[in-house]
């Protein structure tokens, strides 16, 4: 028999299991393994495939005060789930609320989260832009992702912070998924735009309309252009003002870029003069 303190850790080496230490259930042995010591079956039982990842931690808590211990699972990334004795059917792993079980399910144990957990693999492509927004108005920060191909999605608390495409709406999440971030249809960058040697592409909300625009800068040739979402994503020079887009097309970006370089980027007149001289 083995017993341990601290957050309900326990185990039992039993003759019924061939005295096998590997079958002791440590550190979360179910009560039925040794009911005389651990008590009767007044707790949710842990399914064989639930909360078993090495990064996950299991706790037994009577969340709803019914005298039956519920099972709480959480990990270091802020994900959490709960097997509740009060669910129908009781202790149903299909209703565990993973990965953001509501704080109201276990108010004495859960500290309400203010930010949805985000997997490290989500929104990490080269031209993907990651932003935070409260998409559903519940004061929990959600994650919004958009890229240069017009694809977009959102990890939202109202979808239990699910990161799979069916929950995020990826790749064509409607504006209703995150009204505060998605305003109108996304802008699609043609594959040929901003692809020349030395071109640097950045996604930036140039006009503060909530939609990401595209800024292309070629520092070596002193050229730049802006593909605006509210300009119907016109990629031709009469829309982007390539190669001499004025500061006014994306003042926030051009001012920050100039400060970073320690000099003012060329304005339209200067760039036109350089182009003529060439």
C-alpha positions as CSV (number, residue, x, y, z in Angstrom):
1,X,0.0,0.0,0.0
2,X,1.3,3.4,-0.8
3,X,-0.2,6.7,0.3
4,X,1.0,10.2,-0.5
5,X,-0.1,13.7,0.5
6,X,-0.7,16.8,-1.5
7,X,-3.6,17.3,-3.9
8,X,-5.0,13.8,-3.3
9,X,-2.0,11.7,-4.5
10,X,-2.4,8.1,-3.8
11,X,-1.7,4.6,-5.0
12,X,-2.0,0.9,-3.9
13,X,0.0,-2.2,-4.7
14,X,-2.6,-4.9,-4.5
15,X,-2.6,-8.7,-4.8
16,X,-5.4,-8.5,-7.2
17,X,-3.1,-6.7,-9.6
18,X,-0.3,-9.3,-9.0
19,X,1.5,-6.9,-6.6
20,X,2.6,-5.0,-9.7
21,X,3.9,-1.5,-8.7
22,X,3.1,-0.3,-12.3
23,X,-0.5,-1.0,-11.6
24,X,-0.7,1.0,-8.4
25,X,-2.5,3.9,-10.0
26,X,0.0,6.4,-8.6
27,X,-0.5,9.3,-8.2
28,X,-4.2,9.3,-9.0
29,X,-5.5,5.8,-8.1
30,X,-9.3,5.4,-8.3
31,X,-11.1,4.7,-5.0
32,X,-12.3,1.4,-6.3
33,X,-8.6,0.2,-6.2
34,X,-8.7,0.1,-2.4
35,X,-12.2,1.2,-1.2
36,X,-11.5,0.3,2.4
37,X,-8.8,3.0,2.6
38,X,-9.7,5.4,-0.2
39,X,-13.4,5.3,0.5
40,X,-16.4,4.2,-1.6
41,X,-17.1,5.0,-5.2
42,X,-18.2,8.6,-4.5
43,X,-16.2,10.2,-7.3
44,X,-16.1,10.4,-11.1
45,X,-13.9,7.6,-12.6
46,X,-11.1,8.6,-14.9
47,X,-11.5,7.2,-18.4
48,X,-8.4,5.4,-19.7
49,X,-7.9,8.0,-22.5
50,X,-8.7,11.1,-20.5
51,X,-6.1,13.5,-19.0
52,X,-3.2,11.1,-19.6
53,X,-0.7,13.4,-21.4
54,X,2.5,13.9,-19.4
55,X,1.9,17.7,-19.4
56,X,-1.6,17.3,-17.9
57,X,-2.4,17.3,-14.2
58,X,-5.4,15.7,-12.6
59,X,-7.1,16.9,-9.5
60,X,-10.2,15.7,-7.5
61,X,-12.5,18.4,-6.4
62,X,-16.1,18.5,-5.3
63,X,-17.0,21.3,-7.7
64,X,-20.8,21.4,-7.2
65,X,-21.0,20.5,-3.5
66,X,-22.9,17.2,-4.0
67,X,-20.5,15.1,-2.0
68,X,-19.1,13.5,-5.1
69,X,-15.6,14.3,-6.2
70,X,-15.3,15.6,-9.8
71,X,-12.2,15.3,-11.9
72,X,-10.4,18.4,-13.1
73,X,-7.7,18.2,-15.8
74,X,-5.4,21.1,-16.7
75,X,-2.0,21.8,-18.3
76,X,0.7,24.4,-18.3
77,X,-0.8,26.3,-21.3
78,X,-4.0,27.2,-19.5
79,X,-6.2,24.5,-21.0
80,X,-8.7,22.9,-18.6
81,X,-11.5,20.4,-18.6
82,X,-13.8,18.8,-16.0
83,X,-15.7,15.6,-15.5
84,X,-18.8,16.6,-13.5
85,X,-20.9,14.3,-11.4
86,X,-23.8,16.6,-12.2
87,X,-23.6,16.3,-16.0
88,X,-26.1,14.1,-17.9
89,X,-24.9,11.4,-18.1
90,X,-22.7,11.8,-15.0
91,X,-18.9,12.2,-15.5
92,X,-19.3,12.3,-19.3
93,X,-15.9,13.0,-21.0
94,X,-17.7,14.2,-24.1
95,X,-19.0,17.2,-22.0
96,X,-15.7,18.1,-20.3
97,X,-15.6,21.6,-21.6
98,X,-12.0,21.2,-22.9
99,X,-10.1,23.4,-23.5
100,X,-11.8,26.2,-21.5
101,X,-14.3,24.7,-19.1
102,X,-16.4,27.6,-17.7
103,X,-15.2,28.9,-14.3
104,X,-18.8,28.5,-13.1
105,X,-18.4,24.7,-13.3
106,X,-15.9,24.7,-10.5
107,X,-15.9,28.2,-8.9
108,X,-13.9,27.1,-5.9
109,X,-11.1,25.7,-8.0
110,X,-11.0,27.6,-11.3
111,X,-9.6,31.1,-11.5
112,X,-11.4,32.6,-14.5
113,X,-9.1,32.9,-17.5
114,X,-8.7,36.2,-19.2
115,X,-6.9,34.9,-22.3
116,X,-7.7,31.9,-24.5
117,X,-4.8,29.4,-24.7
118,X,-3.2,29.2,-28.1
119,X,-1.3,26.2,-29.5
120,X,2.2,27.1,-30.6
121,X,1.5,25.8,-34.1
122,X,-1.5,28.0,-34.7
123,X,-0.9,31.1,-36.9
124,X,2.8,30.7,-37.3
125,X,3.1,30.8,-41.1
126,X,5.5,33.3,-42.7
127,X,2.8,35.9,-43.7
128,X,0.3,35.1,-41.0
129,X,-0.5,38.0,-38.6
130,X,-1.6,37.2,-35.1
131,X,-3.7,39.6,-33.1
132,X,-5.8,39.6,-29.9
133,X,-9.4,40.7,-29.6
134,X,-12.5,40.1,-27.5
135,X,-14.5,38.6,-30.3
136,X,-17.6,37.5,-28.4
137,X,-17.8,40.3,-25.8
138,X,-17.3,38.1,-22.7
139,X,-14.2,40.0,-21.6
140,X,-11.9,37.0,-22.3
141,X,-9.2,37.8,-24.9
142,X,-9.4,35.7,-28.1
143,X,-6.9,35.1,-30.9
144,X,-7.3,36.3,-34.5
145,X,-5.2,35.1,-37.4
146,X,-5.1,36.4,-41.0
147,X,-2.7,35.9,-43.9
148,X,-1.8,37.3,-47.3
149,X,-3.9,34.8,-49.1
150,X,-7.1,36.2,-47.6
151,X,-7.4,33.3,-45.1
152,X,-8.5,34.0,-41.6
153,X,-9.8,32.4,-38.4
154,X,-10.3,33.0,-34.7
155,X,-9.7,31.1,-31.5
156,X,-12.7,32.2,-29.3
157,X,-13.7,31.5,-25.8
158,X,-17.3,30.9,-26.9
159,X,-16.0,27.9,-28.8
160,X,-14.1,26.6,-25.8
161,X,-10.9,28.1,-27.3
162,X,-10.9,25.3,-29.9
163,X,-8.0,25.6,-32.4
164,X,-9.3,23.1,-35.0
165,X,-10.6,24.6,-38.3
166,X,-14.2,23.8,-37.5
167,X,-14.0,26.0,-34.3
168,X,-11.9,28.8,-35.7
169,X,-13.6,29.1,-39.1
170,X,-10.3,28.8,-40.8
171,X,-9.7,29.5,-43.7
172,X,-12.8,31.6,-44.4
173,X,-14.2,32.7,-41.1
174,X,-17.2,35.1,-41.6
175,X,-17.1,38.5,-40.1
176,X,-19.6,37.4,-37.4
177,X,-16.8,35.2,-35.9
178,X,-15.0,38.3,-34.6
179,X,-16.9,41.5,-35.5
180,X,-14.3,43.6,-33.7
181,X,-11.5,42.3,-35.9
182,X,-13.2,41.1,-39.1
183,X,-14.9,44.0,-40.9
184,X,-15.9,43.0,-44.3
185,X,-14.4,40.4,-46.6
186,X,-10.6,39.8,-46.4
187,X,-8.2,41.2,-49.0
188,X,-6.4,38.7,-51.3
189,X,-2.9,39.5,-52.4
190,X,-2.1,38.3,-55.9
191,X,0.9,35.8,-55.9
192,X,2.8,38.1,-58.3
193,X,2.5,41.2,-56.1
194,X,5.5,42.1,-54.0
195,X,7.5,39.1,-55.2
196,X,10.5,40.8,-56.9
197,X,14.0,40.5,-55.5
198,X,14.4,42.9,-52.6
199,X,10.7,43.3,-52.0
200,X,9.6,43.1,-48.4
201,X,5.9,42.5,-47.6
202,X,4.2,43.5,-44.4
203,X,0.5,43.2,-43.3
204,X,-0.7,46.4,-41.5
205,X,-4.0,48.1,-40.9
206,X,-3.1,51.3,-42.7
207,X,-6.4,53.2,-42.5
208,X,-7.7,51.9,-39.1
209,X,-10.7,50.2,-40.6
210,X,-10.1,46.9,-38.9
211,X,-8.9,45.2,-42.1
212,X,-5.3,44.3,-42.7
213,X,-3.7,45.9,-45.8
214,X,-0.5,45.0,-47.6
215,X,2.6,47.2,-47.7
216,X,5.4,46.4,-50.1
217,X,8.8,48.2,-49.7
218,X,12.0,47.7,-51.7
219,X,14.5,49.7,-49.9
220,X,17.3,49.1,-52.3
221,X,15.3,50.6,-55.2
222,X,13.6,53.1,-53.0
223,X,10.2,51.8,-54.1
224,X,7.0,51.1,-52.2
225,X,3.3,50.5,-52.7
226,X,0.2,49.8,-50.6
227,X,-2.6,47.3,-51.4
228,X,-5.6,48.6,-49.5
229,X,-8.5,46.4,-48.5
230,X,-11.0,49.3,-48.7
231,X,-9.7,50.1,-52.2
232,X,-11.2,46.8,-53.4
233,X,-7.7,45.2,-53.2
234,X,-6.7,46.8,-56.5
235,X,-3.2,45.4,-57.0
236,X,-2.3,47.5,-60.0
237,X,-0.1,50.6,-59.9
238,X,-3.1,52.9,-60.1
239,X,-4.4,51.4,-56.9
240,X,-1.2,50.7,-55.0
241,X,0.6,53.9,-56.2
242,X,3.7,51.8,-56.9
243,X,6.5,52.7,-57.0
244,X,6.0,55.9,-55.0
245,X,3.2,55.4,-52.6
246,X,2.8,58.6,-50.5
247,X,3.0,58.5,-46.7
248,X,-0.7,59.2,-46.5
249,X,-1.5,55.8,-47.8
250,X,-0.2,54.1,-44.7
251,X,1.0,56.8,-42.2
252,X,1.4,54.5,-39.2
253,X,3.6,52.0,-41.0
254,X,5.7,54.5,-43.0
255,X,6.4,56.6,-39.9
256,X,7.4,53.6,-37.8
257,X,9.6,52.2,-40.6
258,X,11.3,55.6,-41.1
259,X,12.1,55.8,-37.4
260,X,13.4,52.3,-37.4
261,X,15.8,53.1,-40.3
262,X,16.8,56.4,-38.7
263,X,15.8,58.4,-41.7
264,X,12.6,59.5,-43.5
265,X,11.5,57.2,-46.3
266,X,11.3,58.9,-49.7
267,X,8.0,60.7,-50.5
268,X,6.2,60.4,-53.8
269,X,8.0,63.4,-55.4
270,X,11.4,62.2,-54.5
271,X,10.8,58.6,-55.7
272,X,9.3,59.9,-59.0
273,X,12.4,62.0,-59.6
274,X,14.7,59.1,-58.9
275,X,12.7,56.9,-61.3
276,X,12.9,59.6,-64.0
277,X,16.7,60.0,-63.5
278,X,17.1,56.2,-63.8
